[in-house]
Amino acid sequence: MICLTCGNKMPEDAYFCGLCGAKIRDKVSETVHHFTPHGGVKTTVCYFDINHEPCVKEKACFMEFREYDAVGNEIYTFTAHKKIKDE
């Protein structure tokens, strides 16, 4: 897992960043364990608002997907724009 505050790489089960102390686990990211299209075993999704600040899933405009292999190496990253419904 990557700290959204300082970019420090940490274990997937971390709750706080060991470098800057930022809270890691909350509703701004999710980890899904599954086989990925690029040969990985899990995907982490982080949610960002229109200003690219971390936010809860329901208010997200952008999502960053990171795929990891079995030993925790990041193997693929991409960002997607969430379609916003017209009201």
C-alpha positions as CSV (number, residue, x, y, z in Angstrom):
1,M,0.0,0.0,0.0
2,I,1.2,3.5,-0.8
3,C,0.6,6.5,1.6
4,L,-1.4,9.1,-0.1
5,T,0.2,11.8,1.9
6,C,3.9,11.1,1.5
7,G,4.2,8.2,-1.0
8,N,5.8,5.8,1.5
9,K,5.4,2.1,0.6
10,M,3.9,0.1,3.5
11,P,2.5,-3.4,4.2
12,E,-1.1,-3.9,3.0
13,D,-2.3,-4.3,6.6
14,A,-1.0,-1.0,7.8
15,Y,-3.4,1.5,9.5
16,F,-1.0,4.4,9.7
17,C,2.0,5.5,7.7
18,G,5.3,4.6,9.4
19,L,6.9,7.7,7.9
20,C,4.5,10.6,8.2
21,G,1.8,9.0,10.5
22,A,-1.1,9.6,8.2
23,K,-4.1,7.4,8.6
24,I,-4.1,4.8,5.8
25,R,-7.2,2.7,6.2
26,D,-10.5,4.4,5.9
27,K,-13.1,4.9,3.1
28,V,-10.7,6.5,0.7
29,S,-9.3,3.2,-0.6
30,E,-10.3,-0.4,-1.0
31,T,-8.3,-3.6,-1.7
32,V,-9.8,-6.4,-3.7
33,H,-8.0,-9.8,-3.7
34,H,-8.4,-11.4,-7.2
35,F,-6.4,-12.3,-10.3
36,T,-5.8,-9.1,-12.3
37,P,-5.6,-8.7,-16.1
38,H,-1.9,-8.0,-15.8
39,G,-1.0,-11.2,-13.8
40,G,-1.4,-9.8,-10.3
41,V,-3.3,-11.1,-7.3
42,K,-4.9,-8.0,-5.9
43,T,-6.0,-4.4,-6.8
44,T,-6.0,-1.3,-4.6
45,V,-8.5,1.4,-5.6
46,C,-8.0,4.9,-4.2
47,Y,-10.7,7.6,-4.6
48,F,-10.0,11.3,-5.3
49,D,-12.3,14.3,-5.6
50,I,-12.2,17.0,-8.4
51,N,-9.1,18.6,-6.8
52,H,-7.3,15.2,-6.7
53,E,-7.6,15.1,-2.9
54,P,-8.4,11.7,-1.3
55,C,-12.1,11.4,-0.6
56,V,-14.9,8.8,0.1
57,K,-16.0,6.6,-2.8
58,E,-19.4,8.3,-3.1
59,K,-17.8,11.8,-3.7
60,A,-15.0,10.6,-6.0
61,C,-14.4,12.0,-9.5
62,F,-11.2,10.0,-10.1
63,M,-10.2,6.4,-9.1
64,E,-6.6,5.2,-9.1
65,F,-6.2,1.4,-9.6
66,R,-2.9,-0.3,-8.6
67,E,-2.3,-4.0,-9.4
68,Y,0.1,-6.0,-7.2
69,D,1.8,-9.4,-7.7
70,A,1.9,-12.1,-5.1
71,V,5.0,-10.6,-3.3
72,G,3.6,-7.1,-3.1
73,N,5.3,-5.5,-6.1
74,E,3.2,-3.0,-8.0
75,I,2.9,-4.2,-11.6
76,Y,0.3,-1.9,-13.2
77,T,-1.3,1.5,-12.4
78,F,-4.0,3.5,-14.1
79,T,-6.4,6.3,-13.3
80,A,-10.0,6.4,-14.4
81,H,-12.5,9.3,-14.4
82,K,-15.8,8.5,-12.8
83,K,-18.8,9.4,-14.9
84,I,-20.9,12.0,-13.1
85,K,-24.6,11.8,-13.5
86,D,-26.5,14.9,-14.8
87,E,-29.1,16.0,-12.3
